[in-house]
Amino acid sequence: MNLIPEVGIVIRQSIVNAAITYFGIGLGFVLTIFLYPHILDPDQYGLTRVLISAALISSQFAHLGFHNLILRYFPFFKKAYPEGHGLLFWAFIIPFSGFLVFALLFFLLDDLFISVYSERSPLFADFYLWVLPLTLFVLYFEVLNNYLRSLRDAVSGSFVNEVFQRVLVIALLLLYLFGLMSFSQFIGLFVLSYGLQPVFLTIQIARQGGLDLKPRFDILRKKLLKGMASYSLFSLLGGLTTVMVWNVDVLMLGAMTDLESTAVYAIAFYIGSVIAVPQRSVEKIAGPLISEFIKSKKWDEVAILYKKTSLNQLIPGIFIFGLIWINLELLFQFLPDIYSSGRWVVFIIGLAKLIEVGTGANGIILLNSSHYRVSFYSNVLLVLLTIAANYLLIPTYGIEGAAMASAFAIFVYNSVKSIYILLNIGIQPLTGAAMTALAIGFFLIFILDATGPWIGDSVWFRAIAQSVLFTLFFAAPVLLFRLSEDLNNLVAKFFRTFM
């Protein structure tokens, strides 16, 4: 399977994105393992997670589907007026209108928020008003980041979100640790730090000469407006339901248990979610290309990218999952004892994330094709199932119940999308190489987990020995059997450059 020319853009920027993302993962590891649980009380850390989850859900409503519309319609606007199309003007105005509507509803329903959380999570009831500015900041980060992605810059958004933001939070935590601010001041600055993200991206857009704020009304013909409105509506509802699925567990845990359990779940969920890092770095670049290929009806190229995004996300995903599970006992030694109860949350979420990365760019394909309404219909059903699953499982199984509900959601969501694409477009992501990698990875994980006690009593020695064995016996067959030509080429290039 030879790479088509445009895929070279995906590979080049994916490498930069991967470097930024993995560096961000390192910062996130420092935050999650060494700083948050040791500086903040569990309920204080749980508060930060509930605030972010609430803002993520709220922002999906407020931007009115415009962030996805940018990716889909940018090629059309650019082709119609290459020198100045004014799409960025609408990217500022329309989402702000949605935010004003959200703010009105927020103030009308504030008594309901307080009543839901005041009994089990009173700290959230004290700080819930910070959801409003945080929503605005998250909203414009998503909108401006997609505009930059349409300009073929997927690096700036990754940097500001994965690195810059985390450095700021680390600084704030250290200031709080040394008593230079109160917790209330920490929360205020924590929220305001997110406001620097859209500022950074706006400056980057200007540096690239894309700060075009003069609207072109002549391009907005009735047929185009009708299509954009329809797409925005389904994108709004589809995006809202998607984000609800991935964040409703945190909100429901905060309301049905307490912020301490929410903190334990959030850290365990973070550890399991590291598996999806390759997905974030690849699909940020693949999205605009898939949009252009679909617009040009180049379905063979879409099929190639579909399989490549699956395989090249799944192989490193399996590798990361294995290393996490092997080293989990050692990892929990760095955390307060309360957080070790999240062990099986890590396992469940890890499996769910493997399903997610293994199904490739199915969501991108649907959103950028004439089948985008399917995302909405499947997501509405999925939200109902997810809320019901959390409602039934959390009271009985606690944080493991929330993890099972999330895994169920991920499985159903990606199964529905992948099957629909197969039946209606005739392409699917999985290959024999992907199945072989899965079999090798899980066989090694099972063997090493079963023989772990035989290796030694020292947690450190056992973790290092098992990690080395897993790396060698997983990498050898993957490279020897050339399961991924891209991976083999990347390894060969590394040895030519540094060896």
Secondary structure, DSSP 8 states (H G I E B T S, - for coil): ----TTHHHHHHHHHHHHHHHHHHHHHHHIIIIIIHHHHS-HHHHHHHHHHHHHHHHHHHHHTTTHHHHHHHHHHHHHHH-TT---HHHHHHHHHHHHHHHHHHHHHHTHHHHHHHHTTT-HHHHHHGGGHHHHHHHHHHHHHHHHHHHHTT--HHHHHIIIIIHHHHHHHHHHHHHTTSS-HHHHHHHHHHHTTHHHHHHHHHHHHTT-------GGG--HHHHHHHHHHHHHHHHHHHHHHHHHHHHHHHHHHHS-HHHHHHHHHHHHHHHGGGHHHHHHHHHHHHHHHHHHHTT-HHHHHHHHHHHHHHHHHHHHHHHHHHHHTHHHHHTTS-GGGGGGHHHHHHHHHHHHHHHHTTTHHHHHHTSTTTHHHHHHHHHHHHHHHHHHHHHHHHHTHHHHHHHHHHHHHHHHHHHHHHHHHHT------HHHHHHHHHHHHHHHHHHHHHHHH-S-HHHHHHHHHHHHHHHHHHHHHHTTS-HHHHHHHHHHHHHH-
